[in-house]
Amino acid sequence: MATPKNPHAGFSDAVSRVFLEIGFGGGEHAVGQAELNPDVGYIASEVFENGLCSLLSRLVPEGEEENAVPPPHFRIWPEDARILLRDLPDQSLDQAYLMFPDPWPKARHAKRRFVHPENIVQMARVLKPGAVWRVASDHPVYQEWVTEVMGNQDLFDAPPPATERPEGWSPTRYEAKAFREGRFPFYWTFTRRP
Ligand SMILES: C[S@@+](CC[C@H](N)C(=O)[O-])C[C@H]1O[C@@H](n2cnc3c(N)ncnc32)[C@H](O)[C@@H]1O
């Protein structure tokens, strides 16, 4: 498990950068991004047990799960990412991902949406100046919400989203589900202001 107070030290090999993914689901995006960025220490967080099993099955050969050690540049945070965020030092992350977060479309549940003023302040605190936070969503309510909330803050540059997956982004299970069901994802790239 990564060490919240000193994320670089949580990896068994030295890493030059640290990335965090919040809510990795089946883990395909986390594995894809870790492979694309071999110099990076990748922290993948998820609260859903099936997701944790799915990621482990991608990382560890079948039958070796019990004594398995994750790859040296990969760590799993099997709890609420907000706990980790709260404990991470200032400017300790080089990139973050929030891919297809739970949309909580009912207005009375808006407080549960991850893109929320309180979490935005935490994200801004832990990301280095110039670091990128990638967010994707296919849900119209969430798309409108992100546009509004990110339009009302000044910690990140928040240009309009791409409507096709940008190069260098990895596919996810929920993205595939969105395409199958005829929805159109937005892909935002937010940059931490200096
Ligand atoms: C809609 S799924 C998307 C999964 C994956 N990112 C994808 O695109 O296929 C959202 C995931 O975020 C996880 N999640 C929600 N809140 C979380 C939190 N606070 N910390 C970590 N994971 C969280 C959920 O358990 C769920 O697996």
The ligand as an SDF file (V2000), in Angstrom:
LIG
                    3D

 27 29  0  0  0  0  0  0  0  0999 V2000
  -18.8540    4.3950  -12.5300 C   0  0  0  0  0  0  0  0  0  0  0  0
  -17.4850    3.5180  -11.9050 S   0  0  0  0  0  0  0  0  0  0  0  0
  -16.1970    3.8360  -13.0960 C   0  0  0  0  0  0  0  0  0  0  0  0
  -15.0850    2.8510  -13.0070 C   0  0  0  0  0  0  0  0  0  0  0  0
  -13.9090    3.0840  -13.9800 C   0  0  0  0  0  0  0  0  0  0  0  0
  -13.2180    4.3180  -13.6820 N   0  0  0  0  0  0  0  0  0  0  0  0
  -14.3450    3.0600  -15.4170 C   0  0  0  0  0  0  0  0  0  0  0  0
  -14.3210    4.1360  -16.0670 O   0  0  0  0  0  0  0  0  0  0  0  0
  -14.7070    1.9680  -15.8930 O   0  0  0  0  0  0  0  0  0  0  0  0
  -16.9400    4.5420  -10.5370 C   0  0  0  0  0  0  0  0  0  0  0  0
  -16.0350    3.7940   -9.5750 C   0  0  0  0  0  0  0  0  0  0  0  0
  -15.5420    4.6920   -8.5870 O   0  0  0  0  0  0  0  0  0  0  0  0
  -15.4780    4.0070   -7.3490 C   0  0  0  0  0  0  0  0  0  0  0  0
  -15.4870    5.0350   -6.2940 N   0  0  0  0  0  0  0  0  0  0  0  0
  -16.5150    5.8530   -5.9870 C   0  0  0  0  0  0  0  0  0  0  0  0
  -16.1820    6.6920   -5.0010 N   0  0  0  0  0  0  0  0  0  0  0  0
  -14.8860    6.3990   -4.6860 C   0  0  0  0  0  0  0  0  0  0  0  0
  -13.9700    6.9240   -3.7290 C   0  0  0  0  0  0  0  0  0  0  0  0
  -14.3390    7.9260   -2.9140 N   0  0  0  0  0  0  0  0  0  0  0  0
  -12.7350    6.3960   -3.6650 N   0  0  0  0  0  0  0  0  0  0  0  0
  -12.3680    5.3830   -4.4870 C   0  0  0  0  0  0  0  0  0  0  0  0
  -13.1980    4.8440   -5.4160 N   0  0  0  0  0  0  0  0  0  0  0  0
  -14.4380    5.3420   -5.5100 C   0  0  0  0  0  0  0  0  0  0  0  0
  -16.6960    3.1120   -7.3620 C   0  0  0  0  0  0  0  0  0  0  0  0
  -16.5750    2.0190   -6.4790 O   0  0  0  0  0  0  0  0  0  0  0  0
  -16.7370    2.6750   -8.8160 C   0  0  0  0  0  0  0  0  0  0  0  0
  -16.0290    1.4640   -9.0290 O   0  0  0  0  0  0  0  0  0  0  0  0
  1  2  1  0
  2  3  1  0
  2 10  1  0
  3  4  1  0
  4  5  1  0
  5  6  1  0
  5  7  1  0
  7  8  2  0
  7  9  1  0
 10 11  1  0
 11 12  1  0
 11 26  1  0
 12 13  1  0
 13 14  1  0
 13 24  1  0
 14 15  1  0
 14 23  1  0
 15 16  2  0
 16 17  1  0
 17 18  1  0
 17 23  2  0
 18 19  1  0
 18 20  2  0
 20 21  1  0
 21 22  2  0
 22 23  1  0
 24 25  1  0
 24 26  1  0
 26 27  1  0
M  CHG  2   2   1   9  -1
M  END
$$$$
